[in-house]
Every structure is written in C-alpha cells, then in structure tokens.
Amino acid sequence: MSDKKSIITQHPITAQTPPSFDLPKPHWDVNKFESLIYNMGYDAYIEKALRCPCCDKATGQALSTCHNCLGRGWFFVDKRQTRVVAQSMENQRRNSQTGEINRGNARITARASDKLGFMDRVMLLDLTAWYTELLNPIEYEDELIAYPVYEPLEISNIYLYGGDNVKLIPLTPSQYEISGNKIIFDKSLEELVPVEDMNQKFPEMTISIRYSYHPVYHIIDANRELTKVREKGCSFSDDNLRQVPMLYVGRKAHYIFDAQKFNNNAFENTVIE
C-alpha cells in the first residue's frame, strides 16, 4: 500500500468538538417515506448518464460521428425499473426577446437507492403525453425512415406536405410502421411529392405528425443532493445514519436533445454481470 496521503485529508486533526447527549432527539422513519413513494408513485425507467469520452479536450464538444452518444455528449447505461413521484409537470409557454420559451420542468422525488444524478434519464411509464413535430424522412439502407424525438405509442394525426398549392395528404396506418423510436414509411409516398431540383436524387419530404408518448425527463437540478438522518432508536448512536429520498428537478427531453439522426445507431454500453 502506498504511503502517499491525499492533499485533501492529509492535514492532522487539531481539535474535536465534544458530543451533546442531553438534547431532545427527533425520530425519523425512512421506511414510511419510501413506502409513500412506492404506493403513490409512477412506474418509471431510470438510466444513468455519463459524459462521453469522445468530447474534444479543447472545446468540450462531442464528435458528431460518435455512435456512443450520437453527438450529444452524453450516453446512458444501466436501465433500472423503479417508482418515483412526479409533480408540478409544467408546460408553460412564455414569450421573451429571444422568442418562445417552454420550460417543461417537473419535480421528481426518488428513493435514495435509485441514486439519481445530473442528466440521468427518467421515463414515466404510467403517464401519456402528446407531442407534435415535423419529420423529414430520408431513404437509408433501402428504407424510407425518420426519427421522432420520442418513441411514439400511437399516432393520432399525420400529414404529408405535397406543395404550397396542394391540400395536405393524410396518411393511413398502412403507409407507415412504428419501430421503437423509428418510423418506416412506404416508399410510394415519394411519388406524391414533386422533385423541384433536377439534381435531387430523392424528393424532399416533410411530414407533420402528432403522437402520444411516455414523458421523458433529464435531471438538471437537485434541491438537496445529500441528506442522511438518524433513524428512530432507543439510545444515542452515531452509526444509524440512513439516506432519505431526494427531490430533483427534471426537464423534458426535447428541450435538451434533438431527435436521433437517420444514419446513427447508438451502441449499447451497459455491462451485464
């Protein structure tokens, strides 16, 4: 074992504050807090976030070609199923000098055993929200595909843009297929869109879509990151310290990351023991 000491803890202790044994002792029952979360919370998936080592040392920017983080600078591992309490799920739109702002925040309470940290991903499986966006399908590996921001559960409305003088073309379920976070379109849709540039190999397609999804949040803040309490006991003890549930602030995924690119598939880095 090395004799070197840490520059943080190497300094000698010069004094110690004496304990006080006669003060009133509050009693904590952490099990009741955790039972409340389990009984009243939502089923959820939690994934740990790590900074991707592809980031440039000088700028801190991630490589756009990296298949571990898809150019986002973060990758996610160790999916865990648990229950959390989610409250104050905002969808407040505000206008500012720079444009429209929608915070999309939520207050998430999780048990200490879930070990949530900055940028960790939380998917609420018992809740369903609706989202609308524009897709630009690309022909890739003999498929006409597009990636929405979230994984669609059900598509309620979907329209193809055929030109400024043409009525929007509604698509039928037989013209597309949902495969996880990818939508595969029938290639016959290319015939409905005119090619305006002779140098284009494929027509530029734009599709408006509205779909349901399980809300996904990324942890951006913690009101109290670390708190341990002394559990209920009959006598004084320094050993009965236990971590209590924590309150976090999460932000909806589409305010943090863009949709997955058409030619990028993320590697799975979870280590299964």
N, C-alpha and C positions, 0 to 999 in steps of 0.2 A: 504493500500500500504506500502511496506517495506521501511524503511529509509536508508537501506544499499545502498551504491553507488558502481559503478563499479571501479575496481582498474585501469582501463584504462582511464576513463573520470572523475574521482573524483577530479583531481587537479584543482585548481582555475585558471581562466584566469587572467594574469597579464598585458597584453597589447593587443592592436588590431591595425593592420595595416590600415591606412585610405584608402578609395577608391580613384581612379583617374578617374574623369569624362570626361576629355578633350581629352583622347586618341582616335585615329581612331578605329571604331568598325567594324570588319568583319561581314558579313551577312551569315548565314547558312540556308539552306532549306533541312531539313532532309527528307521531303516527296519525294524530287527528288531522293535521294539516295535509298530510299526504293522502289520507283517506278521502278528504274532501275533494282533492284534485282528481282522484281516480273515479269517485262516484259522480261528480258533476262535470268532468272534463270531456273533451272530444278525443276520439281515436286519432292518432297522428303518426306520421313518419318523421323521424329526425335523422339528419345526415350531418356529419362533421365536416366543417370547411377548413381547408388548408391552402396557404399561398402556393401557387405553382412555381417550381424552381426554374421554369423557362423564362421568368421575368429578367429583363435586361438589367445588369448591375448599375449602369449609369443612370437610366431613366426610370427604372422600375416598371416599365411597360411589358406586358406579356406578348409573346410571339403569336401572331395571327395564325400561324401554321401549326401550332401545338395541338395535338389531339388528346391531351390530358385535360386541358382546361378550355379548349375551343377559343383561345384568345381572350378569355375573360379574366385570367389571372388567378382564378380560384378553381379547385377541384374538390369533389365531395366523396366521402367514403363512409363505411360502417353504418349503413342504414339500420335504424332501430325503431321498432314499433312501441308506442307508449300512449299515454294520455296527458293532455295539457288543458289548461283553462285559457281560453282566448276571449278577451273583452275589448270594448271600445274599438271595434274594427271599422276604421274610418274610410270614407270615400268622399272627402271634402275637396271640392274644386274651388280654387282661388285664382283670381287674375292679378298678375304683377306686371312690372315694367318689362320683364323678360318673356312674358307670355303666361300661359295657363299652368298652374301648379296643382297637382293632386297628390297629397301626402300618402294616402293608403297605408296608414300605420295601424298596428294592433298591439295590445298589451297581453303578453303571454306569460302565464305562470306555470313553471315546470318543477318537478321534483329534483332534488339535488343529484340523484343517481343518474339523471339524464345528461348532466354535465354540458349544458348549452354554453356556447361561446360566440364570439363575434363572427358574423357571416354564416353561421350554421343555418341549414335549410329545414324549415318546418312545413309539412303538408298536412292540412286538416282534412281528414278523410270523411268526417260526418257532415261537412258543410259543402254546399254547392253555390258557386257564383257564376256570373255571366260576363263574358268579355267579347269585345268586337275589335277586329283589326283587319288590315289589308294584307293579302298574301300575293306573292309573285312567284308562281310555280316555275320551276326550271326542269328541263329534261336532263336527267342524270342517270347513267347506267341503265338506259333503256326504260326509265320510268319518269313520269311527269309528277314531280313531288314539290311540297312546300312544308316548312316547319312553323307552326304557330308558337307563340310564347309559352303556352301551357299545353298540357295533354288534354285534348277535347274529350268530354264524356258523351255529349250529344250536340249535334249541330241543329240549330233552330232555323237559321236563315243563311243562305249562301247565294251570291250573285256573281256572275261573270260580266266584266266590262267589255262590250263589243265595239265601242266607238262613241264619240260625243253626239252623233245623230242617230244612235240606235238605243232602243229600250234595253235596260239591263236584262241579262239572261239568267233566270233562276235555274239552279242545278238540282238534279234529282239524286237521291241516295245511290242510284245505280251508276252515277258518274264520278263517284269518289269513294275512297275507303280510308277509314281511320286506323292507323297502325302506331299505337303509342303516341309519341309526340310528332308523328309524321302523317301527312295526308297525301294519299296517292290518287291522282286524278286520271280519268280516262283520256287517252291521247286524242280522241276525236274532238276534244274541246279546242285543239289548236286550229281546227278548220273553221271555228266560229269567230276567230279573231283575225282581222286583216293584217297583212305584213306591209308596213308603210315604207320600210327601207329595204332595197334590193340586196344589201349586204348582210341583212339579218338571216341567221340560219334558222332561228325559231321565232315565232311571234312573241311580242312582249305581252304577257297576260297579267291582269290584275283582278283579284277576286276579293270581294267583301264578304266577311264571314262573322257570324255571331254564334258562340258556342258556350256550353257550360263546362266547368272545370272545378277541381278541388283547389281551394285557395292555398297559395304557396307564399310563405314569408321568409325573409332572411333577417337574422338577429342583427340589429345595428346599435343597440344600447342596452344597458342594464342599470336600473336604478340603484341596486345594491348587489354588487357582484359576489361578495363573500360575507356570509354571516353564519356563525356557529353559536348554539345556545347550550346551556347546561340543562339536561333533561331532568324530569321530576325524580327526586330521590329523598331518602330519609336523613341522609347525612351529607356533610360537605365533601366534595370530591373535585379534584382537578382533572379527572380522566373522562368524565361523562359529557364530552362535547360532541355535538352532532350537527351536521349541516342541515339547514332548513330550506324549504322551497324558495326559489328565486323568481323575481318579476323582471321580465325583459320587454323590450320594445322591438317589434318586427316590422319590416316594410315589405310590401308586395313585390314579387319577383320582377314584374315588368317595369318597375321604376329603377331597377338595379342592373339587369342584364337584358340584352337584346335576344331575339329569337335565335335558335341554332341555325348555322349556315347550312346550305343544301349539300355541300360536299364534305362536311365534317362529322365524323362519328367519334364520340368521346370514348376513351379507354376506361375500363373498369379497374380501379386501383385498390379496391377493398381486399384485404388479406383475410382469408377464411381459415381459421385454425382447426 
